[in-house]
Amino acid sequence: MARLLVASGPALSDQPRLLGPAQIRGLAAELGVRPTKTLGQNFVHDANTVRRIVATAGVGPDDHVLEVGPGLGSLTLALLGAAGSVEAVEIDPVLAARLPETIAEYAPAQRDSFQVHLADALRITADELSGEPTALVANLPYNVAVPVLLHLMSEVPSLRTALVMVQAEVADRLAAGPGGRVYGVPSVKARYFGDVSRAGSVGRNVFWPEPKVESGLVRIDRTDAYPRDTATREQVFAVIDAAFAQRRKTLRAALAGWAGSPAQAEVRLRAAGIDPSARGERLDVADFVALAATALP
């Protein structure tokens, strides 16, 4: 997998200069970049917004930040002004190639603290990263936001926090609690990793091009509450998927395929202290962990 490393150079300033609308459009024009829906590209051009994201993430000099989809570098520059270092993952080769130059121009004092990988965030592994990131901070492409978030939280155990910007509707789902109308698979799986909360809203007018939807911030604080000797993440996620595949059915019926039969599903549900007539949206992640453990030898 190709890696682009930033060359060292003399520090010319202490704090990065941030990108505004003119700089964003200028960089895009220089590169011949037209934001694509396929890659979920909507570039943030408001300095106050990226400052707020960094402040909400709470990163500091001791943090090694992992950023996904840095694009033209708006959020990257703000992160470099607060964190000890930033390691970015960018799937677009044109954008990835330009980022080191942008950092050298707008944040010369931090150029040695930045690295970018030309890679797909859905496939990158912890071994391919140069360090052990402590925080994930990203404006995630909306079309793959949840898979990317869950993959990185699974793949990079050194991540202690995550602060991501996603479509507002997705943010609501991720932060939803049991029993809520939008509580579902993303909600439970996110809670597997830690405490999940809605961390703010972001309007459409801070993006270029302007999206048709509002955006929201979601924060995860990892707790490591479920050790793998209880049930593996894969085993827990398999139960979650089965429970929500047929939302209107009772868990006794919905989990019949997973358990082998409705009767066996009821045995496992009762063993986990769960009412077989309940539905998946009433269960918290701890219930799914307990349920997955009933299938262990």
Buried (B, 14 or more C-beta within 10 A) or exposed (E): EEEBEBEEEEEEEEEBBBBEEEBBBEBBEEBEBEBEEEBBBBBBBBBEBBBBBBEBBBBEEEBBBBBBBBBBBBBBBBBBBBBBBBBBBBBBEEBBBBBBBBBBBBBBBBBBBBBBBBBBBBEBEBEEBEEEBBBBBBBBBBEBBBEBBBBBBBBBEBBBBBBBBBBBBBBBBBBBEBEEEBBBBBBBBBBBBBEBEBBBEBEBEBBBEEBEEEBBBBBBBBEEBBEEEBBBBEBBBBBBBBBBBBEEBBBBBBBBEBBEEBEBBBBBBEEBEBBBEBBBBEBBBEBBBBBBBBBEE
